[in-house]
């Protein structure tokens, strides 16, 4: 089955496959580590994770490079305000970002590339640009890209840039979205700023240069896919194309994927609107990392996501349904064999699920057949006592195999929620923010699955011994720590609040 993904460069759905037939080479813009990541950032990282997980599910090997921008205007400004060097300031936020990726079950890229460790490659690229008259040095020692040297500028964003003023310059890393001016490749050193002594002068790189140099170092001068948030399309990705293709005369990337940012309750997320949330903010409100993940990926990447707490609750309930269903199915006492109806239901769910993801990663359409299958099988399990042949062990295996393929991409059924919550609590205590934490989290403290199973086993023994006082104590203890247990004819099931 062909995998088609919208290509910003061509403006249409194009097949995405490795050019060499062996390994898909992709570069995805990573974080600028000047602060904690917010949910808008993580929506992009999660959608790229959905992409790479689906590629793996299809048996495609991936070489994924993500940059860590650890020097830029914002980092320099914030580090100076904190009285720290950038080398002292950024590691804390870099580690926080990696911890947050782990909480959201985002697979690590094959290569994480820090900007400050690739200064020689950046200097070489500037030298190559100067050799073809696409870069020039100013009186203060800075280097700029000559926009007039690249007539195709604007081909990615489709902006009309005929009004480019030859020689007009901009030296900030982030600037007006409609500006088309010569941009800084290298910034001459200023008093107190981190700088490097190089063959082109003393200074530090511009933000746009960093990605080009690192992408080409690890993926070659032309690779399969470049991904990032829609806000990076112009000017950042446009500038990457210009400075790379001016020296290589090859497409930097054949395919470009851009993830739309989100709104919060219908408004742009901002601190001034009091609707700005980091991952840790949501964890400390009592929401699970799995629910945050599902909420941020359920709307396809090319559609605007309106993030609401109602939507987060719906994601929580959806995951609970899936986990409860898996537990119920595993505990059912089934005879050997299969049934034609459930084998057909499992096959249809898998086919429709894979087709939806193969059509531009339509995560919304991909969910639907999975939940349809769950409803069908649940209804069969409801009548198992009166119709023992309605579902058999082979049906269970087929249904669980489909759910495994679902979770290979969505990664929400397996319960990994306790650890991220505990990490967030530890962070809140370190930051002096415990008064902002949801009260129930302070008593829960994240029991592990093994601890829960142990308490349930003790309760089962107490019930068999008719020690109902101890049985009730264990139920109450689990409830106080956010774990609900349900007694059923198939045994004891439990779930976290």
N, C-alpha and C positions, 0 to 999 in steps of 0.2 A: 504494500500500500504506500503510495507517495505521500510524503509529509510536505504540506504547503504552509508557508509562513509569510505574512505580509512583509514586503521589502520596501522600506521607506525610500530607498534610492530609485527603484523602478516604479513605485507607486502601485504595485499589484501583488497578488499572491504568487510567489515563486516557490519552486521546489527547493527544499533545504537538504543538502547532502554534502558529504566531504568531497572536495574537488579531486583529491587523490584516491578516493574510494576506500580509504583506510581509517582516517582520523579527522574528525571535524574540529577545525581550529577556530576558536572563538575568543574574543576579547570583550570583557564587560567592565564598564567604568565602575570603580569602587568608591569607597567613602573618602571624604576629606576629614581627617581626624582632628577636628577642632572642638568637638562637643559630642554628646550622646546622639545616636541616630534616632530619627523620628519615624513614625509609621509610614509617612510618604516615601522616605528613603527605602524602608524595608519592603514596601510593596514592589518596588523595582527588583530588589535582590531576590525576593520570593518568586516573582514571575520568571526570572532568569533560572532560578532553581527548578521550577516546573519544566522549563525547556530542557535543561540538561538531564533531568531525571527521565523525561520522556525519550530523549535520544538514547539513554542507556537502556530503557525498557525495549527499545527497538533494536538493541544490539549494536549501536553505533558508539565507537570509542570517541571520547572527547578530550581535547587539550584546551582547557579553559584558563585564561589568564585574567586576573583582576588586579588592578592597581590599588595601592594605598597611597593617597596623596598626603604626605607628611611635611610639605612645605608649600605655603601659598599665602596670599594676603591675610586671610582670616586667621590662620594659624599664627602668623607673625604678630598680628594685632593682639590676639588673646593671650599668647605667651608673654608678650611685653607687659600686658595689664596684670598678669599673675606674677611678674618678676622672675620668669623662668626662660631658659633657652628653649628653642623648639625641640631639641633632643630630650629635654626634661619634661616638656609639656605633652607631647603627642603619645608616648607609649601607653599612658593610662586610657586614652580614648580609643587607641588601636585595640587594646585588649578587650575593652568594653564592647567594641563592635564585634570582635570574634566570639565573645561570650554570647552576645545577642543572636548571632547567626546560629550558634549551637542550640540555643533555647528554641529557636524557630525551626530547627531541624533543616537548616540550609546546608547543603553539602559544600564542603570547602573546595575552591578551585584547585586545579592541579598546580598552579603557580600563583602565589601572592607576591606582588612586586612593589616594593617601596620606592618612591621617587628618589629619596635621598641616596639610595644605593646605586643609582644609575646615571649619575652626573656625567661620566665619560661618554656614554652613549648619546646623551643630549648635546654635549659639546660637538661631537662628531657630526650629528645631524645639522647643527647650525653651520659648521664648516662646509658641509656639502651644499647647503642652501646658498651660502655666500658664493660658492664657486660657480653657481648658475645664475647669479645676480637676483636671487629671490629673497635674500636677506641683506640687511645693511646695518652698520654700526653708527650710533649717534654720538654726539660730542661728550655725553656723560659716561660713555662706555657701555650703554645698553644696546641690544640687538633687536631688530624688528623684522617681521615678515613683510615683504613687499606685495601687497594684495594684487597690484596690477600685473604681477608676474604669473598669475594663475587665472586665466580667463574663465575657467569653469566654476569659479567660486559661486556658491549658492545652489549647486545642482542637487544637494541633498534636501535642503529645507524648502526649495522651490521659491525662495524669496526673490523679488525683483530688486536687484542691487546695481542697477545702471547708474545710480547717482553716487557711486563711490568717488570720494574726493582723493585724488592722487596725492599721496604723501601725508594725509591726515592720520594721526596716530592715537592709539589708546593703550595705556600701560597698566590698567587694572585687570585683574584676572577675570572678573565678572563685570559685564557692562551692558548697556542698553541693548535689548534684543533686536532692535532694528539698525544698530550701528554696523557699518561695514568700513572698517578702517584698518590700516596696518597695525598688527597686534604684536605685543612684546613676546619675543622668544627667550630673551635673557635680560635680567634687570641688574643694572650696576649696583654694587653694594652701597648701602646707606649706613650711617653710624648706628651701631648697636644691633644690626640685623645679621642673621646667620648668612655666611657667604662662602664661596669656594674659589680658590685661585686656580685658574685654568688657562689654556692656550688662547682663549678668546677674551680673557679679562677676568677680573674678580667680581663675583656677583652670585646670582641664584637663578634657577630656571623659571620661566613662565609656566603656568598651569597647562596650557594647551600642548606645549612641547613635550611634556612628560609622557603623556599617553602614546604619542606617535613613536617616541624612542623605545619605550618598553614593549609596545605591541610588536614592533618590527624585530626587536631583539629575540623574542620568544616564539613568534609565529611566522616570521618571514616578511618580506616586503608586500605580500598580498595574501590575505587569508579569507576564510569562509564567512565569518559572521562577526559583526560588531554590535553590541547591545548597550542600552542605557536608558535613562529616563527621558521623557519627551522634552524636558527643560534643557537637556544637553545638546539637542539637535542643532540649535544655533545659539551662540556662535561656536561652542566647543567642538562638536563633531565636524562642523564645516571647516574649522581651522585645522583640525587633525588631517582632514583630507587634503587641504591645500598644501600644508608643509610636507606631508609624506609624498604625495603624488608628484610634487614639483621636482623631486630628486629621483624617484623610482620610475615615473611614467607608467605605473601599474595601478589598478584599483586597490586602494588600501584594504577594503573589504568588499566582497561580492554582494553581501547581504547585510542590511541594517535593520535592527529591531528596536523600536522605541516603545516604552511602557508609559501609559498615561498616568499622571499623578492623581491623587484622590482629593475629594472634598470631605469636610467633616460637618455633618448636619447641613449639607447644602452650601457651605461657605468654604472659602479658601482657608486652609489651616495656617494660623499665625498666633504668636504669643499675644499680640494685641487684641485678638478676638477671643482669647482665653479658651481656645480649642486646639491647643498644640499638645501632642502626646508623643512621648517616647515609648518604646516597648516596656521599659521598666515602670512607667506611670501606669500602664494598663495592668501589668502583673500585680502591682501593689494595690490596685483596686479590686483584686480578687479574680480577674479573668485568667483563663489558662492560655499558655503559649500555643497549644494546638488550636484553640478557637480563634486566636488572633491570626494564626497562619491561614486557617480556612477562610476567615472573613476577608483577608487581603488577596486571596487567589481565586475566590469563587466567581468574581466578575472578570471576564476575559481581559487580557492585558491592553487591548486597543480601545477599551471602553472606560469612560470615567467611572470611578468607584465613589459612591457617596457613603462614607463610613459613618455608621451610627451605632450607639450602644444597643439598640434593638437588634441590629444586624449581628452584633457580637453575641448577643444572647441566642439568636437563632442558630449561629454557628456552633455554640456550646451544646445546644439541644440536638443538633444534627449529629455531632460526634458521639454524644451519649447514646443516641439510637443505634449507631453503628457498633459501638463497643458492647452495648447490652445484647445486640443481636448476635455478635460473634460469641459472646459467653454462652448465650442460650443455645446456639447451634452446636457448640463444642460439648455442652453438657447433655444434650439429647441422647437417649439410648436408641440407636438405630440398627436395623438389620442390614446385612450386607446387600450389595446390589445397587441399581440405579432405577430411576423412573424417567420415562420419556419426556414428561412435561417439564420437570425441573432441569434436566439436561438441556432442553431447548431454551429455557429461561436464562440459564447461566451463559449459554453460547450467545444468545441475543444481547445480553448485558455487556459481555466482553467486546463483541463486535461493534456495538453502538458507542461504547466508551472509547475504544481506540480510534474509531472514525472521527469522533468529535475532537479529540486531541490532535489528530492528524490534519484537521482542517483549521489551521491557524490557532492552535492551542485553545480551543473553545472549552474552557473549564466549566462554564455553566451547563452546556449541553452534555459534557462528560459526566457530571454528577447525576443527571436525571436517570439514566438507565441503571445505575448502581442502586439508587434508592427504590426504583421500581422493582428490582430483583429482591431487595430486602423485604419490601411489603409482601411480595408474592410468597416468599419462603416463610415469613412470619405467619401468614394466614394458614399455611400448611402445618406449621408447628402447632398452631392453636388446636387443630383437630387430630393431632397425633394420637391422643389417647383412644379415640374412636376409630381411627383409620391408620393402623400401624404401617401400612404399606405406602402411604402417601409421600414419604420421603425416606431415603435410604442412605447408607454410609457413603456410597459413591457420589450421591447428590451433594452431601455435605462437603466432600473433598473438592468437587467442581465449583461450588459456590465460594468456598474459602480461597480457591486459586484465583478467582476473579477479584475478590477483595484484596488479595495480595498485590495484584497488578494495579488496582486502584491506589493502594497505599504506597506502592513504589514511586508514585508521582505526588499524590496529595499528602502523604506522610502524616496522617492524623489519627489513625485507628490505634496503633501501638501507643501505649500510655507512657509518655516521658515528661509529664507535667509537674511532678513534685519537685524535681531538682531545680528547674528555672525559677520557680516561685521561692524556694529557699535561698537561691543566689540573690534574687531581688530583695528579699528581706535582709540578708546580710549587708547588701549595698545600702539599703535604706538606713540601717542602724549606723553604718560607717558615716553616712552623710547627715545624720541627725534628723531623719525624715520619718521616724516611726509614727509620729502623730498623724501622718497622712495615710497610713496603711489601713486597709479594710480590717476591721476588728477581728473578723473570723480567721484571717490569715495568721494573726498573732497567736491564736490558740492551736491552729492546725500544725504549723511548722513542718508540713510536708512529710507525712509518713511514706516510707517506701512500699512498693508492692509486696516485698517479702515480709515486712512487718505487718501489713494488713492481712496477708494470707495466714501468718502465724496466729494472729488474734482470732481470726475466723475458725481456724482449726481448734484453738482452745475452746471457743464457744461451742463448736460441734460436740466436743467431748463433754462439756458441762451439760449440754442438753440431753445427751445420752444417759448421763448420770442423774438426770432430773434435778440438776443444780441450777434452777432457773434464776436464782438471784445473781449468780456469777454470769450467766448467759446475758441477762439484762444489763449488767454492769459493762460488759464488753461492747454490747450494741451502743450504749450511751457514750462510752469512751470513743468509739469510732465516729459516731455522729458529731461529737464535740470537735473532732479533728477533721471534719469535712468529708467523712466517708459514710455513704448510705448502703446498708445491706438489705437484700430482699430474699426472703425464703420462698422457694418455689418447689414444685414437684420434681424439677430437674436438679435441685440442690440449691446452694446459696450463691447468689450473685451480688456483686458489690460495684459501686461506682463512686467517683469523687463528686462532691457538690460542684 
